């Protein structure tokens, strides 16, 4: 029986966080018609994220995001589209140009090792 290799190389430049943030998506489609819709994130990273899509956007499609929480803007590009749970369409995107701290979050540096949890036993109280 063959042994499967379970190791994979992390391709993300920064860590991913599962968080829901409301966004406004705007852009021009292939026929130069303007589109705009309100959506939410599924997960985010320092360089992009995954959003719920109203309609399929082609890979390479450029668009703009506005973060409804802090009103910061970013120019983005779709890198993949896939079906998610319950038939929802998910679009992974990368930020091409974004305002400082677009997500209002801090992400660990690229290649940083995850922090280890330290178990501290509760002190025994003498009665």
N, C-alpha and C positions, 0 to 999 in steps of 0.2 A: 504494500500500500504506500502510495506517495505521501510525502509530508508537505503540507501547504505552508507557504511562507505568509505569515500574518503581518509582517512589518510593512509599513508603508511610509513613504517620505511625505512629510507635511509640506504642502505646496502653498499654503497661505502665508502672506507676509506678516500678518498679525493674528492674534488669537480671535476666535469667533465667540460671540455672546448671543444667547437666545433671549431676545428682548423684542417687545412690540412697540413700535414708534409709528405714529401717523405721518404720512408723507403725501405731498401733492406731486404727481408726475406730469410733466408737460414735454411736448416735442412735436416734430413733424414726421409723418410716416413716409413711405416710399413714394406716394403720389403727392407729396408736399401738403397734405391736409393736416391741420393742427389737431392734436389729441391732448386731452387733459383728464386725469382721474385721481380720486383720492384712494389711497391704499395704506397698507400696514406692512411693517417688516416682519419677517419670520426669524431672521438672525442677522447680525451685523458684525463687521470687523473694521479695523482701522482703514482699510482700503476698499470696502464695498459692502455687499450684503445680499440678502435674498428677500424679495418682495412678492406679495400676491398680485397677480396680473388680472385685469379685467378681460383683456384680449391678448392673443399671442403677439409678442413682438419678435421680429427676426433677430438672430444672433448678429451682433455688430451694430444694432440700432442705437443711436445716440439720443439722449434725452436729458432733461433737467429735473432735479429733485429739490423740493423745499421741505425742510424739517418743520413740521407744525409745532413742535415743542419750543424750538429756539429761533425759528425763522431763518436759519442759515441755508445757503444754496450750494448745490454741487452739480457739475456736469458729469454724466455717467454714460456707460455703454453696457448693453446686454452681452453677457458671455455664455449663458446657457439658459434654456427654457425646458422645464420638465413638469409632468403631472405630479401633484402632491396628494395628500389625503383628501378624501371626499370629492375627488375630481377637480380640485382647485389647481389653477395654473401658477407655477412658481417661476420667477425670473431671477437668476443670479446676475449681479452687475458689479462692475468695478468703477470706482470714482476716477475720473480723468483729472478733474480740477475741483477742489472743494475748499470752502472756507475753513479756517482754523477750527479744530475740534468740532466737526460737523455733528457728531452724535452726542456731544456733551458727556463723553465717557473717556476714561483712560484705558489704554490697551498696553499689555506688556510688550517689551521690545522683541523684535524678531529673533527666534531661536532661544528665547528665555525658557528655562525649565520651570514646570509648574511648582508652586509652593507646596511643601509637604505639611500635612496636618500633624500637629503635635498633640499627643494624648496626654492630658494632665489629669492624673487621678484626683478625685475629690479628697480633701483632707479629712481624716478621721477625727471626729470631734469626741473628746472624752467627756463623759457625764459624771 
